Amino acid sequence: MNESASKTPIHFWIVAIISLLWNSAGAFDYIATQTKMESYMSQFSPQQLDYFYAFPVWMVAAWAIAIWASLLGSVALLLRKAWAVWLFAVALAGVAVSTVYNFVLSNGAEIMGQGAVLFTVLIWAVALFLYFYARAMSGKGVLRD
């Protein structure tokens, strides 16, 4: 076993794999919504569909940034690259912009219901955890340039 492999704690690999699975699900949600995948979008009410399809371009861009930066951050984590920290930071910025749109600039909470509010809290919790976890792992030398 080489020195770099022995420095990588087992929890790192668990977090990295779960992160990739979580962010892959988010990427699927984004793609299914943007392509209006019938089998996926049929779970939403007509009012909810109208809400999704009326997102302004800047909101879709913020959502895309949050999703793809998170997914790439997860890949960077698995590759043990320090730039995972910056990708998770960029993802947080995208989450912040989309949260402001969904709950301040629009009536997203009303349309999507309490479940969406709770899920947004979960998204924030995971995104913050991944950012701070990646920072900690970078500081401990687990992530490299």
C-alpha positions as CSV (number, residue, x, y, z in Angstrom):
1,M,0.0,0.0,0.0
2,N,1.5,3.4,-1.0
3,E,1.7,6.4,1.3
4,S,-1.1,8.4,-0.4
5,A,-3.5,5.5,-0.3
6,S,-2.8,5.0,3.4
7,K,-3.5,8.7,4.1
8,T,-7.0,8.5,2.7
9,P,-9.5,7.6,5.4
10,I,-12.3,5.2,4.5
11,H,-14.9,7.8,5.3
12,F,-13.5,9.8,2.4
13,W,-14.4,7.2,-0.1
14,I,-17.9,6.7,1.5
15,V,-18.6,10.4,1.3
16,A,-17.2,10.7,-2.2
17,I,-19.3,7.8,-3.6
18,I,-22.5,9.0,-1.8
19,S,-21.8,12.5,-3.1
20,L,-21.5,11.2,-6.7
21,L,-24.8,9.3,-6.3
22,W,-26.6,12.3,-4.8
23,N,-25.4,14.7,-7.4
24,S,-26.1,12.3,-10.2
25,A,-29.7,12.2,-9.1
26,G,-29.7,16.0,-9.2
27,A,-28.3,15.9,-12.7
28,F,-31.0,13.5,-13.8
29,D,-33.7,15.8,-12.3
30,Y,-32.2,18.7,-14.2
31,I,-32.0,16.8,-17.5
32,A,-35.5,15.3,-17.2
33,T,-37.0,18.7,-16.4
34,Q,-35.2,20.6,-19.2
35,T,-36.0,17.9,-21.8
36,K,-39.6,17.6,-20.4
37,M,-39.2,13.9,-20.0
38,E,-42.9,12.7,-19.9
39,S,-42.3,9.8,-17.6
40,Y,-40.6,12.0,-15.1
41,M,-42.7,15.2,-15.4
42,S,-46.0,13.3,-15.1
43,Q,-45.5,13.3,-11.3
44,F,-46.1,17.1,-11.2
45,S,-49.3,19.1,-11.4
46,P,-50.1,21.3,-14.4
47,Q,-49.5,24.3,-12.2
48,Q,-46.1,23.0,-11.1
49,L,-45.2,22.2,-14.7
50,D,-46.1,25.8,-15.8
51,Y,-43.9,27.0,-13.0
52,F,-40.9,24.9,-14.1
53,Y,-41.3,25.8,-17.8
54,A,-41.6,29.6,-17.0
55,F,-38.2,29.8,-15.3
56,P,-36.3,32.8,-16.6
57,V,-33.0,31.9,-18.5
58,W,-30.9,33.2,-15.6
59,M,-32.6,30.9,-13.2
60,V,-32.1,27.9,-15.4
61,A,-28.4,29.0,-15.7
62,A,-28.1,29.2,-11.9
63,W,-29.7,25.8,-11.5
64,A,-27.4,24.4,-14.2
65,I,-24.3,25.8,-12.5
66,A,-25.4,24.4,-9.1
67,I,-26.1,20.9,-10.6
68,W,-23.0,20.5,-12.9
69,A,-20.5,22.1,-10.5
70,S,-21.8,19.8,-7.8
71,L,-21.5,16.7,-10.0
72,L,-18.0,17.8,-11.2
73,G,-17.1,18.5,-7.5
74,S,-18.1,14.9,-6.7
75,V,-15.9,13.6,-9.6
76,A,-13.0,15.8,-8.4
77,L,-13.5,14.4,-4.9
78,L,-13.2,10.8,-6.2
79,L,-10.1,11.9,-8.1
80,R,-8.8,13.5,-4.9
81,K,-8.4,16.8,-6.6
82,A,-8.3,20.0,-4.5
83,W,-10.3,21.9,-7.1
84,A,-13.3,20.0,-5.7
85,V,-13.5,22.8,-3.0
86,W,-13.9,25.5,-5.7
87,L,-16.5,23.5,-7.6
88,F,-18.5,23.0,-4.4
89,A,-18.2,26.7,-3.7
90,V,-19.5,27.5,-7.2
91,A,-22.3,25.1,-6.7
92,L,-23.3,26.9,-3.5
93,A,-23.5,30.1,-5.4
94,G,-25.9,28.5,-7.9
95,V,-28.0,27.0,-5.1
96,A,-28.1,30.5,-3.5
97,V,-29.4,32.2,-6.7
98,S,-31.9,29.4,-7.4
99,T,-33.2,29.5,-3.8
100,V,-33.7,33.3,-4.0
101,Y,-35.7,32.9,-7.2
102,N,-37.8,29.9,-5.9
103,F,-38.6,31.4,-2.5
104,V,-38.2,35.2,-2.7
105,L,-38.7,36.3,-6.3
106,S,-41.5,33.8,-7.2
107,N,-44.2,31.8,-5.4
108,G,-42.3,28.6,-5.7
109,A,-42.9,27.6,-2.1
110,E,-46.7,28.0,-2.6
111,I,-46.7,26.1,-5.9
112,M,-44.3,23.3,-4.9
113,G,-45.5,22.9,-1.3
114,Q,-43.9,22.3,2.0
115,G,-42.0,19.2,0.6
116,A,-40.0,21.5,-1.7
117,V,-39.1,23.8,1.2
118,L,-37.9,20.8,3.2
119,F,-36.0,19.4,0.2
120,T,-34.3,22.7,-0.4
121,V,-33.1,22.7,3.3
122,L,-31.7,19.2,2.6
123,I,-30.0,20.4,-0.6
124,W,-28.4,23.3,1.4
125,A,-27.3,20.9,4.1
126,V,-25.7,18.5,1.7
127,A,-24.1,21.3,-0.4
128,L,-22.6,23.0,2.7
129,F,-21.4,19.7,4.1
130,L,-19.7,18.8,0.8
131,Y,-18.0,22.2,0.6
132,F,-16.7,22.1,4.2
133,Y,-15.8,18.4,3.9
134,A,-13.8,19.0,0.8
135,R,-12.1,22.0,2.4
136,A,-11.2,19.8,5.4
137,M,-9.9,17.0,3.3
138,S,-7.8,19.5,1.3
139,G,-6.4,20.9,4.5
140,K,-5.4,17.4,5.6
141,G,-3.7,16.7,2.3
142,V,-6.2,14.1,1.1
143,L,-7.0,16.3,-1.9
144,R,-4.1,17.4,-4.0
145,D,-3.6,19.9,-6.8
